[in-house]
């Protein structure tokens, strides 16, 4: 082919293939492989470490010339597909992640093919984006007049909600004058997610503006201590602005008393933001919706469709009751993005509700999955995971060498292996080694944490593929490995 530049009269190039038939054949093969990949996920290890020679493939230099797509796919299949994080596996319970679904993956593919930028405009993807946000409002009990936007995940959703809270409660025009010396205070329990610290730091307030309130025996925020902190800050001339409530903490799944916090926020004229990235969607679960009663009274809520709606990564959402306040926090209208009376620019600019001007078409994968299964099935899956969490807790309580370290609230179980009387350091080393051997063996992937000063193993069952037999196998391996490690230590 003539490589001469198009600007000098040479051949004009494109990224489309020269032979669509070859691409069609390879694409069909990729879809077949993808179905095999998901349908056989249980047959593979939950995780495996990538060999060093294969890691080196990721240090290859920038490609300068073309390669056949079939060769490229073969490399991806061997490396990327062969060594995943593992969160789609039925025995992946580390941190807190959804496990995806095939229909959502098709939606992601079609969204990429359709190629829309959902920063706004008069087109189908923007309308679907708004429809999915409306569905989220309905699931959480928010009024239709409320606002919201899809984002990358819970961290950004929380930052957007708290940003609106800051602007509304600052008492000055923050967008025009900045935060200045306004001594704003945000309040959350000592179990809140680290993204809230990032939020107050981004706002220029500093970490000291985030008041971490003690929790009770169930790891829920102490309402009396919170009330005292608010009063103390007011008396010292500070400006209480926002209560951050947990609808499921990362460590243990604890859910704050949302009804009581809503009452306190109303009484004190504070913004109530609910971090519901773990548990907001419990509201769609018929057997457990009562656990998040009061969430519908919040001023803003962060939630994650890529968790209990199992959308492929990434998909977060923030809802804001006051639509005008939401838009007023972010809207900017340059001359090149003015709304027209007709045409492509005759619809709302969705970028006015968040940080991104360019926005991916996240809604389609959520929309297709909800249309296929219906929200009631997703609610039953939430109930199923919570039931599995309590089933695992009962198995732990029945095993003499295991003990719960925190109460099981929903689907997060914190426990540890014990063998006689051990100092804390050795106990931590023992349980850490159990966790790492489970990963090395490909049996299961869990994480660890510290609750009230005690190190423990943490199992977060946010996986629609998990079955009770997986939990039984897991605990049997924990006990076996614990005994094996103790015996190795005794022999040494």
N, C-alpha and C positions, 0 to 999 in steps of 0.2 A: 504493500500500500504506500502511496505517496505520503511521506511524513512532512511535507512542506506546510508551513503555517497557513491557516485559513485566511489570515489577513493579507497574504501575498498571492491569493488566488489558488492555493492548493486545496486538497481534499478536506472537507469539514468533518470533524469527528463527533462521536456521541458515545455515551456509556452503555447504550443499548447493545445487545449481542448482534453479531452478524448472522447467526443462525438461531432463530427462536425455537426451532424444533429440537435442537440439542439441549437448549436450556429447559424446555418443557420436560424432556425425558429425565434430566438430572433432578429437576424440581420434584417430579413424581417420586423418584427414588428417595429424596430427602424426606418427603412427607411419610413414606412407608417406614423409613428408618426411625423417624420421630415417634411414630405410633408404637413400633417395637420397643423403643427406648423407654417410653412411659409404661407400656403394658408389662414390661419385664423389670421394672424398677426394684421390686422386692428381691429379685435374684442377685442383685449387685450389692457390694458392700455399701454401708451407709456413708462411708468416707474412705478414701485411701490417699496416701501421700504420693506425690508425683516424683518419679525417679529423676535424679539430677541431670542425666543426659537429655531428658525430655524438657526439663526446665530451661535448658540452654536454647531451645528453639525460640523462646521468647526474648532472646537477646539478639536475634538476627537483625542485620542492618535494614534500612529503608529500602523497599523494593523499587527498582528503577524501571523495569520493563514488565510486560504482561506475562502471566502464567495461566495455564488452563484451569478453569473453574473446578473441574473434577478433581484436580490435584489439590487445590486449595481446600475443597470440602473434605477430602481424605485426611488432611492435616488437622482440620478442626475436629473431625470425628475422633481422631486418635488422642488429641490433647484436651481440648475444651470439653467435649462431651464425655471423654473418658475419665476426667478428674474434676468432677463438679464439687461445689460446696456441700451438696448433699441434701439440701432442705426439702426436696421433693420426695425423699425416701421416707417410708413409714416409720422408721426408727430414728428420725432426726428430730430432736427435742431441745436443741441448744438455743439460747437467747429467746427470740420470739418472732417466728416467721410463718407466713403461710406456705402452702405447698403447691400452689399453682393449679392449673387445670388445662386440659387440651383445648377446650373451646376458647378460653382466654388467650391461649397462645395463637390460635387462628385469628382472633380479633387483633392481636398485636401485629401479626403479619399483614392483615388486611389494612390496618391503620397505616402501616408503613408504605404499603402499595398505594393507598389513596393519597397519602402524602400531605395532608392538610396541616397548616400551622394554625393552631387553635388559640392564637392570641386574640381572636375575635373575627368579626365579619359575618356576612350573610351567606352561610353555607351549611351543609348538613352536619359536618363534624362539630361545629360550634353549637348547633341546636342539640345534638346528642349529648355534648358535654353538659349543657344546662339541664337536660332531662335527667342525667345520672345524678347530678347534684340535687335535683328535686326529689329523686328517689331516696337519696341519703337523708334529706330533711324529713321525709315521711317515715323512714325507718327509725329515726331518732326522736320523732314527735315534735319537730320544729314546725312553725307555721309556714305556709306557702310563701308568705311575704318576706321570709328571711333570705339571707344571701349565702353564698358559698362558692368554693372553687376547688377544682382538683389540682393536686400538687404532687411532688415527688414522693412524699412520705410523711410520717408523723412529725419528724423534727421541724420541717418547714411549715406544716400545718399548725403546730404549736406556736412557732415564731410569728406567723401571720395573725393568729388569734390574739396573742399577747401584744403585738404591735398595735392592733386596733384598740385594745384595752388601754395601753399607754396613752395614745392620742386622745381618747375620750376622757380619761380621768386626770390628765396632766394639769388641767386648769389654764392652759395657755395654748396658743397655736403652735404646736410642735413643728409642723411642716414649714412654717415661715421662720420661726425664731430658734428652733432647736430646743433641746431639753433644758439647756441652761443649768441653773442651780436647783431645779425642782427635785426635792428629795423623795422621789417616788419609792414606794415599797410594794413588793409582790410577796405573796404568802403561799407556801406549799408545805407538804409534810417532808420529813427527813428521808422519805422514800421516793421523791420525785425524780424524773428522768433528767439526765445531764443536759438535754437540749434546752431546758429552761434556764440553766446557767448561761448557755451560749446566747440565749435570747436577751437577757438583761445586759450582758456584756456588749452585744451588738447595739443595744439601745443607748450605750454610753453611760449606763447607770452603775456598772460595776457589780461584781458578785455579791457585795454586801447589801445590795438592794433586794436580794432574794432571801427572805426570811424562811429558814427551815424549821418548821414546828415539830415538836416531839410527837411520837405516835404512841398509841396504847398497846395493850397486849396482843390485839389483832392486827397491829401495824397500820391502823387507820389514824388519820390526823386527830389529835386531841383538840376538841372544840373549845374547851375552857382555856387551854394554853394559847390557842389561836386568838380568841377574844382578848386575852390579856396582852398579847403582842401588838394587836391593832391599837388598843387603848394606850399602851406605852409609847408607841411610835407617834400617835397623835399628840400626846402630852409633850413630847420632845420636839414638836414642830415639824415632824416628817409627814408625808402625804400618802397614807394607805390607798392603793389603787386597785389591786386585783387579788382574788383568791384563786389559786390553781388547785383544782380538785382532781384526785386520781380515780378514774374508773378502771381500776386494775393497775397495780404497780408492777414494775418490771421484775423486782426481786421475788415477790410472793403472790402477786395477783390481788393484793388487798384493795378493796373498794371503799373509799371514804363515804361517810354519811352524806350523800348528795342532797337529801331533803334538808338536813340541818344546815349545810353550807349555803344552800340557796336562801334559806331564811336569814342567815347571818349576813350574807352579802346584801340582801335587800334592806335589812335593818341598818347596815353601816354604809349604804350607798357605795358599794364596791362592785367591780366587775367580777362575774363568776365565769372562769374558764375551766372547762373540763378536758383533761388529757385522757381521751378515751381510746388511745391507740391500741391498748391491750383489750379493753372490755366494753367499749361503747356499744358494739354490735350484739352484746348480750341482750339488748332490748328486743331483738327479733326472735329470741329463743323462748319458746312457750313455757318451759319448765323453770327458767332462771331469770326471766326479765325483771322480776321483783328486785333483783340484786342491784340494779342501776336505777331504781325509782328516783325521780327527781332530776335526772339528766336533761329532761326536756325543759327544765327551768333555767338552764345555763344561758349566758350571754354569747358564749362561743364554745364550740366543741371541735377537737381534733380527733380524727378516726383514720383507720388504715384499711381500705378495701383489699390491699395485698396481704392482709392477715386473715380474718375470718370470712371474707368473701373470696379468698384464695385467687385473687387476680394475679397474673404474673407481675413480677417487679417491673416498674415501680408504680404505685398508685396510692396516694394519700388524699385526704379531703379535710377541709376546714369549713365549718358552718358558723355563720354570724347572724344573730337575731336581728340586729339593726343594720339593714342593707345600706342605708345612707352612710352610716359610720364606717362600714367596711369599704365602700367605694371611696369615701372621702379620705381614707388613710393612704390610698395608693394611686388614685387616678391622676394622670398627667395627660394633657391633650396637646401634643405638638401639631403644627400645621399639616404635617404629612399623615396624621392619623385622625383627622376630623371625620365626624359622622356625616354621611350624605343622605339625601332624601330617597335615593334609590341606588341600586347597584350593589356591588360587593361590600361597600363600606356603610350600608344602610342598617346595620345591626349593631348591638352593643359590642364594645371592645372588652373582651374577657380579661385582657392583661391588666385592666384597671382594678382587678381584685387580688392582685398578688405581686410577686417580685419579677416574674418572667414576662418579657414581651413575646418572645418566641416560646410557644408551648406545644408539646407533643399531644397527639390524639390519644390520650389515656382512656377516654370514656368507652371506646368500642369494646375492649376486652371485658370490662365490667358489665356493660349493657348486654353483650351476647351471652355471658354466663348466667346473668339474672334471668334473661328471657328463656334460656334453655331449661334451667332447673327451678326457677321460681324462688322467691325470698323465703318461703316456708321451709324448703329443704335446707337452705343455708342456716336457718334457725335451728332445725333439728341437728345439724352437724355441730353447732355451737353447744347444744345440750349434750351431744355425744362426747365431745372433748371434755366437758366439765365432769360428766359421769366417769370418764376414763381417769381423770385426775384423782377423783375420790376413790376409785377402785384401786389405783396404784397406792394410795395412802393406806388403805386397809391391808394390802399385801405387805407393806412396810411394817405396819404395826404388828402384824402376825409373825414377823421374822425377828428372832431374838438378837441377831447381830446388826440390825438396822434400826434407826430411830429418826422420827420426824424432828426437824429443827424449828419449823414454823407451822402454824395452822394452814391447812389447805383450804383456800377460799374458793377458787374456781378451778383452773386447769394447770396451775403451776405448783409443783411439789418440791419442797426443799427437805433433804434428808442426808444422812451420812451412815457409813459403815463404822462399827465400833468393834474392838477386840480387847476386852479387859479394860484396865485403867491405863490410859495413854496420855502423855502431856499434849497440849494443844498443837504444838508444832509438829509432832509426829503424826497426830491424827489428821492434820491438814495434808501432810505429805502422803499419807496412806490413801486418802480419798482422792487427791489429785492424781496419784498414780493409777487408781482404778479408772478414773475418767479418761486418762490418756491411753490406757490399754484398750478400753472399749473402742476408742477411735482407731487406734492402730490395727485392731482386729477387724474393723469394719462392722462391728456388732451394732453400735448405736452411737449417736452424737448427742452429748449433753454438755452443759456448762457448769460452772461453779460460781459461788457468790459468798457473801458474808452477811448474816442476819443477826442483829443484836450482838455483834462481836463474835459470832460462831461461824466458822467456815463450814460450808456444806455443798453438796451436789444439788443441782437444780434441773428439773425436768419440766419443760414447757410444752404441753401437748396441744399444739395448734396445727393439727395435721389431719386432713380428711381421710388419709390412707391408713392411719394407725388403727390397729385392732387390739383387743385385750390380750391375745396370744403374744403380741409384740412386747407388751408390758411384763408379762410373765417370764418370757425369755430374757428380757433385760435384767430383771431382778435376780434371776437365777445366776446370770453371768456376774452381776455385781458381787454377790455372795461368794461365788467361786473365786473370782479374782481377788477379793479382799482376803480370803483365807490363804490363797496362794502367795500373796505379797507378804502377809504376816509370817508365813512359814519360811519364806526366803530371808526375811529379816532375822528370824530366830536362828536359822542355820548360819547366817553370817556372823 
